[in-house]
């Protein structure tokens, strides 16, 4: 892997290609392509309905953007360090699934997230991601590095991330600081899968321009009733990797997700009729609209 690193804080310069209008759930990867060749912005694929892809609420997690400058294919993923060795090849394959990825241009990676946390989880994840990208056969250029100590601020002797989230804009080819209020279709379902420990998956099909959610399965969350009885402090201290740095809505989000897991201890046919995926596509107003369960 080659390239330079930039210290973050505010707006992050760098080429990018947006892929969705909803924030990605944790441990998801999405890819799409745009036409064009060579360095710099390229036009979106004809008829493309997607303009922005992003993710936020990253404390010790890192957000990874991998883009090919030739065809504009881009993947954005939210990595938590669970299985970085397996996840980086998945990120690479999502870009290389577009057959013309080697014709011209180059692969560029942007890494954002983490801070100087007491347990050094951010530092560990930074090293894992850099190491795994360096092991890939393809040449990858590191364009943005805004991670761990480069994304750290200190307040009253406590450390916090400077940037918790980023987005990629398909029209301007910019990567910038972002947060999301609307997290897209089936937010609770996707959050439940993440909390239950599901592996990284792709939720966006660039060829059909559809969000494809599920079908998922998980085992009942251990001691869910116990955790729902705990106060905010206990949930924060025990279910977060970085209690002092979490955004204000963290505990509320965890409680809501735990209640969902209690209600659906085994999602199978209940949430996915016929064990089929839930499909969403943009309507004429630019809003995600449920189509029908897919095959």
C-alpha positions in Angstrom: 0.0 0.0 0.0 1.3 3.4 -0.9 0.3 7.0 -0.3 0.3 9.7 2.3 -1.8 10.5 5.4 -3.7 13.6 6.3 -4.7 14.7 9.8 -8.4 15.1 10.3 -10.6 17.6 12.0 -13.5 19.2 10.0 -13.8 18.5 6.3 -11.9 15.7 4.8 -10.6 16.3 1.3 -10.3 13.4 -1.1 -11.9 11.8 -4.1 -15.0 9.6 -3.5 -18.1 8.3 -5.1 -21.4 8.2 -3.1 -23.5 5.1 -3.0 -26.6 5.5 -0.9 -28.8 7.9 0.9 -29.0 6.0 4.2 -26.4 5.6 6.9 -24.9 2.1 6.8 -25.5 -0.1 9.8 -22.4 -1.4 11.6 -20.5 -4.1 9.8 -22.1 -3.6 6.5 -20.4 -3.0 3.2 -21.9 -1.5 0.0 -20.5 -0.9 -3.4 -21.7 0.8 -6.6 -20.2 2.0 -9.9 -20.1 5.2 -11.9 -19.0 5.6 -15.5 -15.8 7.5 -16.4 -12.1 6.9 -16.5 -9.0 8.5 -14.9 -8.5 10.6 -11.8 -11.0 13.0 -10.4 -14.8 12.9 -10.3 -16.7 10.9 -12.8 -20.4 11.0 -13.8 -22.9 8.8 -12.0 -24.1 5.7 -13.9 -27.1 6.5 -16.1 -30.3 6.3 -14.2 -28.6 5.9 -10.9 -30.8 6.7 -7.9 -28.1 6.9 -5.2 -26.3 10.1 -4.2 -24.9 9.7 -0.7 -23.5 6.8 1.4 -22.3 7.2 4.9 -21.9 5.9 8.4 -21.6 7.4 11.9 -21.5 6.7 15.6 -17.9 5.3 15.2 -16.0 5.6 18.5 -13.3 2.8 18.5 -14.7 1.6 15.1 -13.2 2.8 11.8 -15.1 3.7 8.6 -13.4 2.5 5.4 -13.9 3.9 1.9 -12.3 2.1 -1.0 -12.7 3.6 -4.4 -11.4 2.8 -7.9 -10.7 6.1 -9.7 -11.2 4.5 -13.2 -14.8 3.3 -13.0 -15.9 5.1 -9.8 -16.7 1.8 -8.0 -16.7 2.5 -4.3 -17.3 0.6 -1.1 -18.0 2.1 2.3 -17.9 -0.1 5.4 -18.0 0.3 9.2 -15.4 -2.0 10.8 -15.4 -2.9 14.5 -12.3 -5.2 14.6 -14.3 -8.4 15.0 -12.7 -10.1 11.9 -10.6 -7.6 10.0 -8.6 -10.3 8.3 -11.8 -11.7 6.6 -13.4 -8.3 6.1 -10.7 -6.5 4.0 -10.8 -9.2 1.2 -14.6 -8.7 1.2 -14.2 -5.0 0.7 -11.7 -5.7 -2.1 -13.9 -8.2 -3.8 -16.9 -5.8 -3.7 -14.9 -3.3 -5.8 -13.3 -5.9 -8.1 -16.7 -7.4 -8.9 -17.0 -4.6 -11.4 -15.2 -6.3 -14.3 -13.4 -3.2 -15.7 -11.7 -2.3 -12.5 -8.2 -2.9 -14.0 -8.6 -0.9 -17.2 -7.4 2.4 -15.9 -7.2 4.4 -12.7 -6.1 3.2 -9.3 -7.5 1.9 -6.0 -7.7 4.5 -3.2 -8.5 3.9 0.4 -9.7 6.4 3.1 -9.7 5.4 6.8 -11.5 7.5 9.4 -12.4 6.9 13.0 -11.2 5.8 16.4 -9.4 7.9 19.0 -6.9 7.4 21.8 -9.1 5.2 24.0 -7.8 3.7 27.3 -8.0 0.1 26.0 -6.2 0.9 22.8 -8.9 -0.8 20.7 -8.7 2.0 18.1 -4.9 1.6 17.8 -5.3 -2.2 17.4 -7.9 -1.8 14.6 -5.8 0.8 12.8 -2.9 -1.6 12.7 -5.1 -4.4 11.6 -6.6 -2.5 8.7 -3.3 -1.1 7.5 -1.7 -4.5 7.7 -4.5 -6.3 5.9 -4.7 -3.8 3.1 -0.9 -4.0 2.7 -1.2 -7.8 2.2 -3.5 -7.5 -0.8 -2.1 -8.4 -4.2 -3.4 -5.1 -5.7 -1.7 -1.8 -5.3 -3.7 0.4 -3.0 -3.1 4.1 -2.4 -3.7 5.4 1.1 -5.3 8.9 0.5 -6.9 9.7 3.8 -5.7 8.6 7.3 -7.7 10.2 10.1 -7.7 7.5 12.8 -6.9 6.9 16.4 -4.4 9.6 17.7 -5.0 11.6 14.4 -8.7 11.7 15.2 -8.4 12.4 18.9 -9.3 15.4 21.1 -8.9 15.8 24.8 -11.4 17.5 27.2 -11.1 17.5 31.0 -8.5 14.7 30.7 -10.9 12.5 28.8 -10.4 11.5 25.1 -13.0 11.7 22.3 -13.1 11.2 18.6 -13.0 14.4 16.5 -15.0 12.8 13.7 -17.7 10.2 14.5 -19.1 9.8 10.9 -18.5 10.5 7.3 -20.4 10.6 4.0 -19.4 10.3 0.4 -21.2 12.5 -2.2 -21.5 11.0 -5.7 -22.1 14.4 -7.3 -19.1 16.3 -5.9 -16.8 13.3 -5.2 -16.1 14.6 -1.7 -15.7 12.8 1.5 -16.9 14.9 4.4 -17.8 14.8 8.1 -21.5 13.7 8.6 -24.1 12.5 11.0 -27.5 10.9 10.3 -30.9 11.2 11.7 -32.6 9.0 9.2 -30.8 5.6 9.1 -32.7 4.1 6.3 -35.1 1.1 6.0 -35.3 -1.5 8.8 -33.0 0.3 11.1 -34.0 -1.8 14.2 -33.6 -5.0 12.3 -30.2 -4.1 11.0 -29.1 -2.9 14.5 -30.3 -6.1 16.1 -28.3 -8.2 13.6 -25.2 -6.1 14.4 -25.7 -6.4 18.2 -26.2 -10.1 17.8 -22.8 -10.4 16.2 -23.5 -11.0 12.5 -20.6 -11.0 10.1 -20.0 -8.3 7.5 -22.5 -8.3 4.6 -23.4 -6.1 1.7 -26.9 -4.5 1.8 -26.9 -2.6 -1.5 -27.0 -4.2 -4.9 -25.5 -1.7 -7.4 -26.8 -3.5 -10.5 -30.5 -3.5 -9.4 -30.1 -0.3 -7.3 -31.9 -2.0 -4.4 -31.3 -2.4 -0.7 -31.4 -6.1 0.1 -32.0 -6.8 3.8 -31.7 -10.3 5.0 -32.8 -12.9 5.5 -31.0 -12.9 8.8 -30.8 -15.4 11.6 -29.4 -15.1 15.1 -29.5 -17.0 18.4 -31.4 -15.4 21.3 -29.4 -12.6 22.9 -27.9 -13.9 26.2 -29.5 -12.5 29.4 -31.6 -10.0 27.4 -34.0 -9.5 30.4 -31.2 -8.9 32.7 -29.7 -6.1 30.5 -33.1 -4.5 30.0 -33.4 -4.2 33.8 -30.1 -2.3 34.2 -29.8 1.4 34.5 -28.2 3.6 31.9 -24.8 3.6 33.6 -24.6 -0.2 33.7 -25.6 -0.5 30.0 -23.1 2.2 29.0 -20.2 0.7 31.0 -20.8 -2.9 30.0 -22.1 -2.7 26.4 -19.8 0.0 25.0 -16.2 -0.3 24.1 -15.7 3.4 25.0 -18.4 4.6 27.6 -17.2 8.2 28.0 -17.0 8.8 24.2 -20.4 7.5 23.1 -22.9 9.9 21.6 -25.9 10.9 23.8 -28.3 8.5 22.1 -26.2 5.4 22.7 -28.1 3.9 25.7 -31.5 4.6 24.1 -30.4 2.9 21.0 -29.1 -0.1 22.9 -32.3 -0.4 24.9 -34.4 -0.3 21.8 -32.3 -2.9 20.1 -32.4 -5.2 23.1 -36.2 -4.9 23.2 -36.3 -5.8 19.5 -34.1 -8.9 20.1 -36.4 -9.9 23.0 -39.4 -9.6 20.8 -37.8 -11.5 18.0 -35.4 -14.1 19.5 -35.4 -16.0 16.2 -36.3 -13.8 13.2 -36.5 -16.5 10.5 -40.0 -16.6 9.0 -41.5 -14.0 11.3 -39.5 -11.0 9.9 -38.7 -12.6 6.6 -41.8 -14.3 5.2 -40.9 -17.4 3.2 -37.3 -16.8 4.3 -36.9 -14.1 1.6 -35.0 -10.8 1.7 -36.7 -7.5 2.2 -36.2 -5.3 -0.9 -36.2 -1.5 -1.0 -35.8 0.8 -4.0 -35.9 4.6 -4.4 -39.2 6.0 -5.6 -39.7 9.1 -7.7 -39.5 11.3 -4.6 -36.1 9.9 -3.7 -37.5 7.9 -0.7 -36.8 4.2 0.0 -39.9 2.2 -0.9 -40.5 -1.4 0.0 -40.9 -3.5 -3.1 -41.7 -7.0 -2.0 -39.8 -9.9 -0.4 -37.2 -11.2 -2.9 -36.0 -14.6 -3.7 
